[in-house]
């Protein structure tokens, strides 16, 4: 029976090298974050008449690893990893990717091999448009040439959508808001905030502005900040009494950190890739009110009634926002309730994120929606 006859969609999810161990790390509690058993919840499409296959990591010796990374450094994306997964790619009806490193590699594979059956490609872009001017001209030429062959480009915030339509006006581009697992909301009981108010900040995204956050909190008596990030050296806060860099070794430690916190504070540089959205959503799911920079179009995810927004690169505004929220326990509670109401199957969630991928795939393949 053909795919067209059965309406089953064969999906190949091409992910970064290293994601092949996702499920094992998830089961062992080593995968940090509010994650799914399989990458980004794409396995959920299996409940929507899709057959989902994930990319696998080829075992490498030192020479093979050096070769793959060298090619990646030259091209700006991981072509060798795509080559190793070419059978799964060619067998699919549609390919889903999470970042540009994967979809650019698939597009180059198609260009070089010219397969008789070319699957449709949903090419998600995360950082590329933010980094665009930093790339050498030959790389930009190659990226534009390859992406011009994508069936649809998806992005995670309106600013990226604007950039996509400016750089690639003849390629269809769509906004798909990113979401995480949102089934298990934590309803927290109010805690007496004083004498110490607990702040947490997490993440490794390049858009974080750690220096402004540190400058803002280091003079705040009665406030304690714990930072969980591989991008901040402990020496940076060695002489600051109320800021600590913590190393998380398991997901249970991450969840304990959210439980410990009274507020999550995320400070970002100006960006067009929704920097911080994963942590914002995680904090909301765990019942932690959020203060974050008004950048990356995060206000397209949560309104200012659901998240407390602050200007970028303004330490005094951060201090003022934190103190204002800490002084009003009812405002803290209501903010979290409203933010949690924004999430769920029909709101911000991995369920909605994957559902949009399925809808786009059906449209690209000319397949009618599956009747529930």
Secondary structure by P-SEA (a helix, b strand, c coil): cccccccccbbbbbbcccccaaaaaaaaccccccccccccccccccccccbbbbbbbccccaaaaaaaaaaaaaacccaaaaaaaaaaaaaccbbbbccaaaaaaaaaaaaaccccccccccccccccccccccccaaaaaaaaaaaccccbbbbccaaaaaaaaaacccbbbbbbbbbccccccccccccccccbbbbbbbbbccccaaaaaaaaccccccbbbbbbccccccccccccccbbbbbbccaaaaaaaaaaccbbbbbbcccccccaaaaaaaaaaabbbbbbccccccccccccccccccccccaaaaaaaaaaaaacaaaaaaaaaaaaaacccccccaaaaaaaaaaaaaaaaccccccc
